[in-house]
């Protein structure tokens, strides 16, 4: 879903819009969960759930593309570990 229909013709604009909506909905799920985590003390009070959700979505989307391009599980795990170092 992350990379589907990235290059579409005008007649496929509806598909592109639907996939964008799904990606945005996933990001909203991340944000909602992170907001709950901040409220419950799992994240520091100054954590920005919206920014963290955007960051997480970008990492997941990038890793998805790398996986499609042949990245190994070890390489993807290393990327995830690096990404988590930036986590509050």
PLY file of the C-alpha trace (Angstrom):
ply
format ascii 1.0
element vertex 88
property float x
property float y
property float z
element edge 87
property int vertex1
property int vertex2
end_header
0.00 0.00 0.00
2.89 2.36 0.74
4.20 2.52 -2.80
1.23 1.38 -4.83
0.06 3.74 -7.56
2.77 6.35 -7.08
2.82 7.06 -10.80
-0.70 7.04 -12.11
-2.53 8.25 -15.15
-5.39 10.74 -14.82
-7.96 7.93 -14.99
-6.30 6.35 -11.94
-6.44 9.50 -9.82
-9.20 7.95 -7.71
-6.94 5.01 -6.82
-4.13 7.39 -5.95
-6.45 9.43 -3.71
-7.72 6.29 -1.98
-4.19 5.07 -1.26
-3.16 8.51 0.05
-6.18 8.39 2.36
-5.11 4.97 3.65
-1.56 6.20 4.30
-2.87 9.28 6.08
-5.24 7.16 8.13
-2.32 4.96 9.21
-0.38 8.04 10.23
-3.38 9.20 12.27
-3.48 5.82 14.03
0.21 6.29 14.91
-0.50 9.80 16.20
-3.46 8.70 18.28
-1.44 5.90 19.88
1.49 8.23 20.55
-0.84 10.78 22.12
-2.13 8.05 24.43
1.46 7.01 25.20
2.33 10.58 26.15
-0.78 10.83 28.33
0.08 7.53 30.04
3.68 8.57 30.70
5.25 6.23 28.12
6.58 9.31 26.30
7.89 12.50 27.87
5.39 15.38 28.18
7.26 17.44 25.58
6.97 14.69 22.93
5.09 15.82 19.82
2.79 12.95 18.73
2.04 14.52 15.33
5.73 14.99 14.49
6.63 11.54 15.81
3.84 9.97 13.75
5.17 11.71 10.63
8.67 10.51 11.43
7.49 6.95 12.03
5.47 6.95 8.80
8.48 8.20 6.84
10.72 5.49 8.31
8.16 2.74 7.66
7.54 3.96 4.10
11.25 4.17 3.41
11.88 0.73 4.83
9.02 -0.63 2.76
10.62 0.71 -0.40
14.01 -0.65 0.61
12.46 -4.08 1.20
10.93 -3.97 -2.28
14.38 -3.12 -3.63
15.90 -6.18 -1.97
17.14 -4.99 1.42
17.87 -7.87 3.77
16.10 -8.39 7.07
19.37 -7.58 8.85
19.72 -4.29 6.97
16.13 -3.33 7.74
16.58 -4.24 11.41
19.67 -2.02 11.53
17.68 0.85 10.01
14.96 0.33 12.63
17.54 0.37 15.41
19.00 3.63 14.10
15.54 5.17 13.82
14.76 4.25 17.42
17.86 6.09 18.62
16.08 9.29 17.63
13.02 8.29 19.67
12.34 10.40 22.79
0 1
1 2
2 3
3 4
4 5
5 6
6 7
7 8
8 9
9 10
10 11
11 12
12 13
13 14
14 15
15 16
16 17
17 18
18 19
19 20
20 21
21 22
22 23
23 24
24 25
25 26
26 27
27 28
28 29
29 30
30 31
31 32
32 33
33 34
34 35
35 36
36 37
37 38
38 39
39 40
40 41
41 42
42 43
43 44
44 45
45 46
46 47
47 48
48 49
49 50
50 51
51 52
52 53
53 54
54 55
55 56
56 57
57 58
58 59
59 60
60 61
61 62
62 63
63 64
64 65
65 66
66 67
67 68
68 69
69 70
70 71
71 72
72 73
73 74
74 75
75 76
76 77
77 78
78 79
79 80
80 81
81 82
82 83
83 84
84 85
85 86
86 87
